[in-house]
Amino acid sequence: MTDTQAVHAPPVTETAPCGDLCIRTLAMPADTNQNGDIFGGWLLSQMDVGGGIFASKLAKSRTVTVAIEAMNFRKPVYVGDLVSVHANLVKVGRTSVTVHLEAWVLRRREMQPILVTDGNFTYVSIDEEGHPQAVQHDDPPIPA
């Protein structure tokens, strides 16, 4: 008997998207794999684009993706689904920004959004020559 533990995505506790809406697009037939399902790589790239927009806005500079971790593909995406990517700040380092991204879909004939994928993406702020530079962000206001 082995002492291995299965790795599963944490249970979904959210019923609606939260965080900044970064990108919204429609899943099209050209985005499918050989089985007619939306290709996971397509969804990952949409999340990366949305996260890059969020990170660049926060860092006030160009950013590049340096890591993707803790990806959870929870539910399939179908042709015709409206895909929305939402971002929440996890951490700001000296040159990096870590963002938790969630992809939600609205399916035809359904009223509630469905969380399909989430994960943490890390971006590094770079200068015009492509070298890492310090993140120039404003400290968020402290809630009263």
N, C-alpha and C positions, 0 to 999 in steps of 0.2 A: 504494500500500500504506500502510495506517495503522499507527501505532505504539500500538495500544490493547492493554490487558491485561485478560483476563476476570477477573471477581471471583467467586471460589468460596469456599465455606465451607471452613475448614481440615479436614483429614481427622479422622475420629473415632478417637481412640486409647483412650478409656475403654470398658470393657466392663460397667461397673456404675455406678450413680449414686454421687456423692460430695457431701459438703456436708450442710447441714441440710435435712431434709424440711420444707417449709413448708405444702404443701397437697396433698391427694390427692382426686381426683374421677373420676367415670365419664363418659365421652363418650356422650351420649344423642342419639336421633334429632332432638330439637329444636335441637341444636347444629350441624346440617348446613346446607350451602349449597344452591343450586339443583341441584347435581349429586349430592347425597347424601353428599358428603364433609364431614368436620368442618371448619367454617369457621376459617380462620387467625386471624381476629379474636377468636374465642372462645378459642382457645389462648393468644393474646397476653394476653387479659384474665385468664386463669387465672394466667399467669406474673406479671402485674402485681400481682394480689392476693397471691400467695405472696411476692413480693419486698417488697411493702409491709408484710406481717406481719414479715418478717425485719428490714427497715430500722427499723420502729417499735420492735421489741424492742431492737435495738442502740442506737438513738438515745434510747430511753426517752421518746419523745414521738410526737405525731402526725407523719406524713410524707406528702408528696405527690410524685407522679412528675413529674420535670422533663425527663427524656431517656431515650430508648431507642435504643441503637446496636448495631451489629454483630449484628443478628438473622440467624440462620441457620435456615431451614426445611429440615431435612434429609430427613425422611420424613413421609409422611401419617399422620394420626390417623384411626382408624375408629370407628364406633359400636361401643360395647362395650369399647373400650380403657380400661384403668385408667391415668389420667394422674397422674403425681407430679411436683411441681416442687421442685427442690433448689437451695439458694442457697449461694454462697461469697462472702465479702467480698473485694472488689477494693481499695477505697480508702475512707478516711474523711477528708473535708475539714472545714473549719470548720463549715459548715452542712449538708453533704451526705454521702450514703453511696452508693457505687457497688457494685452487687452483680452478680455473674455468675450468671445463672439458667439452669438446664437443665430441660427437660421430657422425661421418660422415660415410656414406656408399657409396660404388660404386656398382651399380646394373648392372647385366648383360645387355648388349646391350645399356647401357647408358654411356655417356662420362663425365658428370658433377657429382661431389660429392654432396650428399644431407645431410644436417644437420638433424639428427633424434632425438637427445637428448642432453641436456646440463644442467649443474647445478654446484653448488659450494660444494666442499668437503673440510673438515678440518681434518688435520692429526696432531698428537702430536708426537714429538720426544721423544723416550724412551731409557733408558739405559739398560744394560744387565739384570737387575732385573725387568724390566718393569715399572720403575718409570719415570715420566716426567723429561726431562732435557732440558737445554737451546739449542736452535737451533744454530748450529755452521755453519752459512752460510757466504759466502763472499758477501760484498755489491756489487751490480751490478755497472758496470762502468757508469759514467755520460756521456751521449752522447755529442759530441762536436758540 
